């Protein structure tokens, strides 16, 4: 027989063991709780270290809708997938319904931002009780150009009870790896940035698109004044 009580600290060990056994046999009714999954749009200005942006920028919700509805996300596939399914079709950054929610918020944020602030956006779309798809990134205005950075596009977030998720707190960080690039339907208004040769090969920077928005909006205004233009746009003729 092992005599715990005769050893130093033996009595305390025995008491602790009994308490542990009693606790294991009790039902404390603990249940891990998950945050509710809901549609969400968050747009905010994030200050940087140095001024470098031409903010505040006055772009109306209609202007931003015109710009953002031209943005396409082009997912990259491997050779086997291309062989089986063919190339993947580009998809809009936001659908029409979501644009009506996102564009006004971005317009307000740009008008209230300072020269140090970039605009960060986070858009969550509920897919089920424990899943949301997240589109997030940042944008800023310099001169007549608007630069858009997208790090997540409908990236799946599984909400597991008791497990913290950080997509809301870090909208400029990819939830999971995605391989895509950004394109603009009216490619003549795209401003090609200067990129390091290593970055071009390794793709170390997140997908980025810069558009001469001032020239694009001027072109839109002139085209709208031409009779029959709106009908042609609806029919898909540029």
C-alpha positions in Angstrom: 0.0 0.0 0.0 1.2 3.5 -0.9 0.9 5.8 2.1 0.4 9.3 0.6 -0.4 10.8 4.0 3.0 9.8 5.5 4.9 11.7 2.7 5.4 15.4 2.6 2.5 17.0 0.8 0.8 13.6 0.5 -2.4 14.8 2.1 -2.7 17.8 -0.1 -2.1 15.6 -3.2 -4.9 13.2 -2.1 -7.3 16.1 -1.5 -6.6 17.6 -4.9 -7.1 14.3 -6.6 -10.4 13.8 -5.0 -11.6 17.3 -6.0 -10.5 16.6 -9.6 -12.5 13.3 -9.6 -15.6 15.1 -8.3 -15.2 17.8 -10.9 -14.9 15.3 -13.7 -18.1 13.6 -12.6 -20.1 16.8 -12.5 -21.9 18.3 -15.4 -21.3 22.1 -15.5 -23.4 22.4 -18.7 -20.6 24.2 -20.5 -21.2 24.9 -24.2 -18.9 26.7 -26.5 -20.7 29.6 -28.2 -20.0 30.9 -31.7 -20.6 34.4 -32.9 -23.7 34.8 -35.0 -23.1 34.8 -38.7 -24.7 37.8 -40.5 -24.3 40.0 -43.5 -22.0 42.9 -42.7 -20.4 45.9 -44.4 -17.7 47.8 -42.6 -15.7 50.7 -44.2 -13.3 52.8 -42.2 -10.3 55.1 -42.5 -7.0 53.7 -41.1 -4.2 56.2 -40.4 -0.7 55.6 -41.6 2.7 56.9 -40.6 3.1 59.6 -43.3 0.8 61.6 -45.5 0.7 60.4 -49.0 -2.9 60.4 -50.2 -5.1 63.1 -51.8 -7.8 62.8 -49.2 -10.4 64.0 -48.6 -11.6 62.9 -52.0 -15.1 63.8 -53.2 -16.4 60.9 -55.2 -20.1 60.3 -55.1 -21.7 56.9 -54.5 -22.8 57.0 -58.2 -19.2 57.6 -59.3 -17.9 54.8 -57.1 -20.6 52.5 -58.4 -19.6 53.3 -62.0 -15.9 52.5 -61.2 -16.3 49.4 -59.0 -18.8 47.7 -61.3 -16.1 47.6 -64.0 -13.7 45.7 -61.6 -13.3 42.0 -62.3 -11.6 39.3 -60.3 -9.7 36.7 -62.4 -8.9 33.5 -60.5 -5.8 31.6 -61.5 -6.1 27.9 -62.2 -3.4 25.2 -62.6 -2.8 23.5 -65.9 -4.9 20.4 -65.0 -7.9 22.5 -64.1 -7.6 24.5 -67.3 -7.4 21.2 -69.2 -10.6 19.9 -67.6 -12.8 22.9 -67.2 -11.1 25.5 -69.5 -10.1 29.0 -68.3 -12.1 30.4 -65.4 -14.4 33.3 -66.2 -13.8 36.6 -64.5 -16.3 37.6 -61.8 -17.4 41.0 -60.6 -15.8 42.3 -57.4 -19.3 43.1 -56.1 -22.7 42.3 -57.4 -25.3 45.0 -58.0 -27.1 44.5 -54.7 -23.8 44.7 -52.7 -22.6 47.7 -54.6 -25.7 49.7 -53.4 -24.4 49.1 -49.8 -20.7 49.4 -50.3 -20.4 52.4 -52.6 -22.1 55.0 -50.3 -20.0 53.9 -47.3 -16.8 54.2 -49.3 -17.9 57.7 -50.6 -18.5 58.9 -47.0 -15.2 57.5 -45.8 -13.2 59.1 -48.6 -14.7 62.5 -48.0 -13.9 62.3 -44.3 -10.4 60.8 -44.6 -7.2 62.7 -44.1 -4.0 62.6 -46.1 -2.6 59.8 -43.9 -5.7 57.6 -44.1 -6.3 54.7 -46.4 -9.8 53.3 -46.6 -10.3 49.7 -45.5 -13.4 47.7 -46.4 -14.8 44.4 -45.0 -17.8 42.8 -46.6 -19.2 39.5 -45.1 -22.0 37.6 -46.8 -23.8 34.9 -44.8 -23.9 31.5 -46.5 -25.1 29.4 -43.6 -25.4 29.4 -39.8 -21.7 28.7 -39.4 -20.1 30.1 -42.6 -19.6 33.5 -44.2 -17.7 34.6 -47.3 -15.5 37.6 -46.9 -14.4 40.2 -49.4 -11.9 42.7 -48.0 -9.1 45.1 -48.8 -8.2 48.8 -49.1 -8.2 51.7 -51.5 -6.9 55.2 -51.7 -6.7 58.2 -54.1 -3.6 59.9 -55.3 -4.0 62.6 -58.0 -6.5 61.4 -60.5 -5.9 57.7 -59.8 -7.8 55.4 -57.5 -5.9 52.3 -56.3 -7.8 49.2 -55.1 -6.2 46.4 -53.1 -8.1 43.2 -52.6 -6.8 40.5 -50.3 -10.0 38.4 -49.9 -12.7 37.7 -52.5 -15.6 35.7 -51.2 -13.0 33.8 -49.1 -14.7 31.2 -46.9 -14.7 31.7 -43.1 -16.0 28.8 -41.0 -17.2 29.9 -37.6 -16.4 27.1 -35.1 -17.7 27.4 -31.5 -15.0 28.2 -29.2 -12.5 29.1 -31.9 -11.6 32.7 -32.5 -11.7 34.2 -36.0 -9.9 37.3 -37.0 -11.2 38.3 -40.4 -13.1 41.3 -38.9 -10.1 42.6 -37.0 -7.6 42.1 -39.9 -9.4 42.9 -43.2 -6.1 43.5 -44.9 -4.9 39.9 -44.3 -5.9 36.9 -46.4 -8.2 34.5 -44.5 -6.8 31.6 -46.6 -4.5 31.6 -49.7 -6.2 32.7 -52.9 -4.7 33.2 -56.4 -6.3 35.9 -58.4 -5.7 39.2 -60.1 -7.7 42.3 -60.7 -8.8 43.6 -64.0 -10.8 46.6 -65.3 -13.3 46.1 -68.1 -12.3 49.4 -69.7 -8.6 48.5 -69.8 -7.7 51.8 -71.5 -8.1 53.6 -68.1 -5.8 51.2 -66.2 -2.6 52.8 -64.9 0.2 50.2 -64.8 2.3 50.6 -61.6 6.0 50.2 -61.4 6.7 46.8 -60.0 9.9 45.1 -58.9 10.9 42.2 -61.2 11.0 39.8 -58.2 7.5 40.8 -57.2 6.3 40.1 -60.7 7.6 36.5 -60.5 6.9 35.7 -56.9 3.7 37.7 -56.6 4.6 39.0 -53.2 2.2 41.9 -53.2 -1.6 41.5 -52.9 -3.7 41.9 -56.0 -3.8 45.6 -56.9 -5.5 47.7 -59.5 -5.0 51.4 -60.3 -7.4 53.3 -62.5 -7.4 56.8 -63.8 -10.8 57.5 -62.4 -11.0 61.1 -63.4 -10.5 60.3 -67.1 -12.9 57.4 -66.8 -15.7 59.5 -65.3 -15.2 62.2 -67.8 -15.5 59.6 -70.6 -18.7 58.3 -68.9 -20.2 61.7 -68.8 -19.4 62.4 -72.5 -20.7 59.0 -73.5 -24.0 59.5 -71.6 -24.6 62.7 -73.5 -24.5 60.8 -76.8 -28.1 59.7 -77.9 -28.6 56.0 -77.7 -25.5 55.3 -75.6 -27.4 53.9 -72.6 -29.2 51.5 -74.9 -25.9 50.3 -76.4 -24.4 49.7 -72.9 -27.4 47.6 -71.9 -27.0 45.5 -75.0 -23.3 45.0 -74.2 -22.0 47.2 -77.0 -19.1 49.5 -76.0 
